[in-house]
Amino acid sequence: MLNSYEIRKKTIELSCKTGAGHLAPSLSCVEMLTVLFRDFLKYNKSDATDNTRDRVIFSKGHGSYSYYIILNELGFLPDFELEKFYGDGATIKGCLTQNLDYMIEASTGSLGHGLPIAVGIAQAFKMQNLPNRVVCIVGDGEMQEGSNFEALALAYRFKLDNLLLIVDANGLQAMDRVADVGLDNDRLAKVLNSYSDNFNKVDGHNEDELFNSIDKFFNNKNSNFSILVCDTVKGKGIDILENSISHHFRCPTEDGYVIGGSDE
């Protein structure tokens, strides 16, 4: 069974052993990914391409390390891919590259693309009367992209009750704080609330709150698409990374961090 503590630990190890830099954005989404894959998503462990599976579009593709760890724990991503990660011959990259054999549904990291993709997939399922669910995870900085608001309008227009948008609201983007570039997250939440009758805002590191909110999407009859804003801490689990502007793309070993040290 997936465990968020172990997922976070292995995510940190993956970055520190390979020198891969996008660790901080990979740590804020650990609990939401764990709860989704452990408790809700429908997939076939013996067939990553099973058409009955739910789809996860991980739009903040630069924060994908914990996603890789979960796919590995579930048996979709082979051990050798993690062993070669960030080195010569690696198939998986610092940002997500579509690989349906590994249940990586889309190439993302060029921000503002994931939600439009998710809306298209959800609409296709509706048109075919299929029961599949679509979950799209975006970053809060990414919500400055206009393409996302075009996608929100379409999701509302088509009443995509099979779509859940999760915002990883960690307050930071690549080069600055979100509030110093665009809308602060309280204002962003108010804007998003106007798009959906099925809106909730939770502590993104509290698995009980996540479970209760996600359960409403998977097990209730929804009137339209759903939005869940998760307040999180970028770099969660390592003191020097938490809420740090300078560590969006910086491996903590560059600052003398040692796995198993006192600030883990």
C-alpha positions as a printed Julia matrix, in Angstrom:
264×3 Matrix{Float64}:
   0.0    0.0     0.0
   1.26   3.46   -0.88
   2.55   5.49    2.05
   3.2    9.22    1.7
   6.1    9.18    4.17
   7.89   6.53    2.13
   7.04   8.25   -1.16
   8.54  11.51    0.1
  11.64   9.72    1.41
  12.22   7.92   -1.9
  11.6   11.13   -3.86
  14.31  12.89   -1.87
  16.66   9.96   -2.41
  16.04   9.99   -6.16
  16.98  13.65   -6.43
  19.98  13.5    -4.12
  21.47  10.37   -5.7
  21.15  11.69   -9.25
  21.6   15.45   -8.72
  18.2   16.11  -10.35
  17.13  19.62   -9.48
  13.32  19.74   -9.5
  12.94  18.3    -6.01
  11.04  21.1    -4.25
   8.02  21.11   -6.62
   7.98  17.3    -6.42
   7.51  17.35   -2.65
   4.44  19.58   -2.37
   2.23  17.09   -4.23
   3.18  13.85   -2.44
   0.02  13.44   -0.35
  -2.42  14.32   -3.12
  -0.8   11.78   -5.47
  -0.67   9.14   -2.75
  -4.35   9.51   -1.84
  -5.42   9.53   -5.48
  -3.52   6.4    -6.51
  -4.04   4.51   -3.26
  -7.7    5.21   -2.62
  -9.54   6.32   -5.75
  -8.11   5.93   -9.23
  -9.17   2.99  -11.35
  -6.3    1.26  -13.18
  -5.16  -2.22  -14.11
  -1.86  -3.14  -12.44
  -1.14  -5.71  -15.13
  -1.9   -3.4   -18.07
  -0.97   0.28  -18.0
  -2.87   0.89  -21.24
  -6.17  -0.67  -20.16
  -8.82   1.59  -21.71
 -11.03   1.38  -18.62
  -8.41   3.25  -16.55
  -8.92   6.72  -15.14
  -6.54   9.32  -16.51
  -4.15  11.54  -14.54
  -2.81  14.51  -16.45
   0.08  15.79  -14.35
   0.37  19.26  -15.83
   3.09  20.57  -13.5
   5.47  18.21  -15.26
   8.57  19.79  -13.72
   7.53  18.42  -10.31
   7.27  14.82  -11.41
   9.72  12.93   -9.19
   7.15  11.78   -6.61
   4.9   10.79   -9.52
   7.72   8.6   -10.87
   8.18   7.0    -7.46
   4.48   6.15   -7.2
   4.42   4.68  -10.72
   7.43   2.58   -9.74
   5.8    1.42   -6.5
   2.73   0.33   -8.47
   4.85  -1.61  -10.95
   4.25   0.6   -14.0
   7.69   2.23  -14.07
  10.58  -0.27  -14.08
  13.4   -0.05  -11.52
  15.99   0.43  -14.27
  14.34   3.72  -15.28
  14.91   5.14  -11.8
  18.45   3.76  -11.77
  19.26   5.55  -15.06
  17.27   8.7   -14.25
  19.04  11.94  -15.09
  21.85  10.05  -16.76
  22.78   8.71  -20.19
  20.17   6.45  -21.73
  17.36   7.52  -19.44
  13.86   7.4   -20.92
  12.13   9.4   -18.19
  13.17  13.02  -18.02
  13.21  15.94  -15.61
   9.83  16.89  -17.07
   7.22  14.32  -18.03
   7.39  12.71  -21.46
   4.37  10.7   -22.54
   4.87   6.95  -22.2
   1.6    5.02  -22.12
   3.44   1.79  -21.23
   4.36   3.51  -17.96
   0.9    5.14  -17.58
   2.38   8.59  -18.2
  -0.53  10.08  -20.12
   0.93  13.31  -21.51
   4.13  15.26  -22.07
   3.96  18.25  -19.74
   6.15  20.9   -18.18
   5.47  23.45  -20.88
   2.87  24.98  -18.62
  -0.74  25.64  -19.5
  -1.1   22.52  -21.64
  -2.27  19.89  -19.16
  -5.72  21.23  -18.36
  -6.69  21.73  -22.03
  -5.58  18.13  -22.67
  -7.6   16.92  -19.68
 -10.7   18.79  -20.85
 -10.4   17.18  -24.28
 -10.07  13.69  -22.81
 -12.97  14.22  -20.4
 -15.18  15.49  -23.22
 -14.25  12.48  -25.37
 -15.28  10.14  -22.54
 -18.6   11.98  -22.18
 -19.29  11.79  -25.9
 -18.74   8.01  -25.78
 -20.76   7.57  -22.57
 -17.72   6.07  -20.85
 -17.39   6.09  -17.03
 -13.66   6.99  -16.92
 -12.62   9.87  -14.67
  -9.96  12.47  -15.48
  -7.84  14.2   -12.83
  -5.59  17.11  -13.79
  -2.95  18.42  -11.35
  -1.63  21.92  -12.01
   0.65  24.32  -10.16
  -0.6   27.65   -8.83
   1.94  29.6   -10.89
   0.76  27.71  -13.93
  -2.71  29.16  -13.4
  -1.39  32.44  -14.81
  -1.59  30.85  -18.27
  -4.57  32.05  -20.31
  -5.02  28.63  -21.88
  -6.12  27.31  -18.51
  -8.99  29.79  -18.29
 -10.12  28.94  -21.78
 -10.14  25.31  -20.67
 -12.09  26.16  -17.51
 -14.77  27.86  -19.59
 -15.08  24.81  -21.84
 -15.2   22.44  -18.86
 -18.11  24.45  -17.47
 -19.83  24.73  -20.84
 -19.68  20.97  -21.47
 -20.62  20.09  -17.85
 -17.65  17.75  -17.47
 -18.71  16.06  -14.24
 -16.01  13.45  -14.92
 -13.19  16.02  -14.52
 -11.38  17.03  -11.32
  -8.89  19.9   -11.35
  -6.43  19.88   -8.44
  -4.32  22.99   -7.86
  -1.04  22.49   -5.98
  -1.09  25.88   -4.27
   2.39  26.05   -2.76
   2.73  29.8    -3.25
   5.89  29.67   -5.36
   6.73  29.45   -9.03
  10.02  29.1   -10.88
  11.55  32.5   -10.13
   9.39  34.19   -7.49
   6.4   34.03   -5.19
   3.07  33.64   -6.95
   1.63  36.64   -5.13
   4.41  38.87   -6.47
   3.74  37.86  -10.08
   0.01  37.25  -10.4
  -2.94  36.57   -8.12
  -2.24  35.46   -4.58
  -3.77  32.07   -3.86
  -6.69  33.37   -1.81
  -7.79  35.51   -4.77
  -7.09  32.68   -7.21
  -9.33  30.41   -5.12
 -12.15  32.96   -5.31
 -11.78  33.15   -9.09
 -11.78  29.36   -9.46
 -14.77  29.05   -7.15
 -16.78  31.07   -9.68
 -16.18  28.41  -12.35
 -17.45  25.42  -10.42
 -20.35  24.44   -8.19
 -18.13  21.67   -6.83
 -15.25  23.64   -5.26
 -13.23  22.9    -2.15
 -10.04  24.16   -0.52
  -8.03  21.92    1.83
  -4.68  21.38    3.49
  -2.84  19.51    0.75
  -0.71  17.61    3.26
  -3.65  16.38    5.34
  -4.66  13.01    3.94
  -8.01  12.96    5.74
  -9.03  16.29    4.23
  -7.81  15.18    0.81
  -9.69  11.89    1.06
 -12.97  13.51    2.06
 -12.82  16.07   -0.75
 -11.7   13.66   -3.47
 -14.32  11.17   -2.34
 -17.03  13.7    -3.2
 -15.78  13.74   -6.79
 -15.49   9.98   -7.24
 -18.55   8.84   -5.31
 -21.13  11.64   -5.58
 -23.23  12.7    -8.54
 -21.67  16.02   -9.56
 -23.46  18.83  -11.37
 -20.37  19.91  -13.28
 -16.58  19.61  -13.14
 -14.87  19.81   -9.75
 -12.01  21.97   -8.44
  -9.86  21.23   -5.41
  -7.31  23.82   -4.25
  -4.64  22.28   -2.02
  -2.62  24.57    0.23
   0.85  23.02    0.28
   4.47  23.72    1.16
   6.98  23.7    -1.66
   9.95  21.55   -0.63
   7.92  19.88    2.14
  10.16  17.67    4.27
  13.52  19.44    3.96
  14.03  22.66    5.94
  16.32  24.39    3.45
  13.87  23.73    0.61
  10.61  24.68    2.29
   9.16  27.93    0.89
  12.5   28.76   -0.72
  12.46  30.85   -3.9
  15.98  29.73   -4.83
  15.28  25.99   -4.73
  12.78  25.53   -7.55
  15.55  23.9    -9.54
  18.35  23.18   -7.12
  19.31  19.86   -5.59
  19.82  20.26   -1.81
  23.12  18.38   -1.96
  24.52  21.59   -3.49
  23.95  23.17   -0.08
  25.56  20.34    1.86
  22.37  18.39    2.52
  22.96  14.73    3.37
  20.21  12.08    3.24
  19.35  11.11    6.8
  20.64  14.41    8.17
  19.07  16.35   11.01
  16.73  18.51    8.9
  14.87  15.67    7.18
